[in-house]
Amino acid sequence: MTIEHWLEAACADAERRGVPELTPLLETLAKATEALRADHAEFGAGAQDPESRRQETEGVEPAWPAGLLAGPDGPTPRRLSPQDNSPGTAGSQTPSHLLTITELAPKIASGEVSSVALTEACLAEIQARSDELRAFITVCADEAIAHARTADEETRQGVNRGPLHGIPISLKDLIDQRGTPTTAASRVRDGHVAADDAPVTARLRAAGAVLVGKTNLHEFAFGTTSEDSAYGAVRHPLDPSRSPGGSSGGSAVAVATGMSVASVGTDTGGSIRIPSAACGLVGLKPAWNEIPTDGVVPLSWALDHVGPLARSVRDAWILYLVLRGEAVAARWPMP
């Protein structure tokens, strides 16, 4: 089916269902898809044969190193950040904000890594690359540091809420966080401030997570590029001229760069899975009704899902269990 035929059918369906106001959004999605196809065609037209490509790149370290998707028992994934190009980085230990949840949880529990230091590192990463990547709409710096201090104090008192205790997590800006705007990346929602936490937000807090901010997205989650946002297009951390995918693009960029250790996104037709794939992460769209969508700005109530974006399968599993409301602390450490 051509884009034109799809658009015609979709607009006709919207008219039949009595929601003609969806037509401009459908037209925007069609244009974005057409642009992506044109970009893909241009890239493919300039592709070299494998042997020429091998000779050209022989001896050159790839920008996104092998082992990025290594499991928890394999090599530690390396994430890109401004410090990668700093003097003295080569051969140094991976910064804490680029580690996985499974690596950080025991370090926080033992006091080897403090939640405050970890949160400050994530906030510094947000500040350093905010103008370039536009991954966040709202940054909750003061609140995050306060909660990180609480997590550290609990650790000193022998209290540990589980693997997310003291871990900086970001939320896609469709999900309500008490006292914080929920914009859905649209000026239509200017002035909206959430009165309560969404159930998934409350579960993250109860698990000890530190919420660092609300991530950028394709407006109202209605697109796959994260380029149509009232707060600026989200850019890919490896090549800012490109899209990180969408609609949870800001969440994917946040995790890939160390702005947060993991993130919570939403998926209706690929909005967690697409940016996770584009940014080298693990993304999960859970089964229907496994995780509550109350307090989440809807795109399609019958198709919307909330789920994790993370650096490893084990991290995604941990976040998934917390979002489901399971008592993860009692099952930690996990096999």
Buried (B, 14 or more C-beta within 10 A) or exposed (E): EEEEEBBEEBBEEBEEEEEEEBBEBBEBBBBBBBEBEEEEEEEEEEEEEEEEEEEEEEEEEEEBEEEBEBEBEEEBBBBBBEBEEEEEEEEEEBBBBBBBBBBBBEBBBEEEBBBBEBBBBBBBBBEBBBEEBBBBBBBBBEBBBBBBBBBBEBBEEEEBBBBBBBBBBBBBBBBBBBEBBBBBBBEEBEEBEBEEBBBBBBBBBBBBBBBBBBBBBBBBBBBBBBBBBBBBBBBBBBEBEBBBBBBBBBBBBBBBBBBBBBBBBBBBBBBBBBBBBBBBBBBBBBEEEBBBBEBBBBBEEEEBBBBBBBBBBBBBBBBBBBBBBBEBBEEBEBE
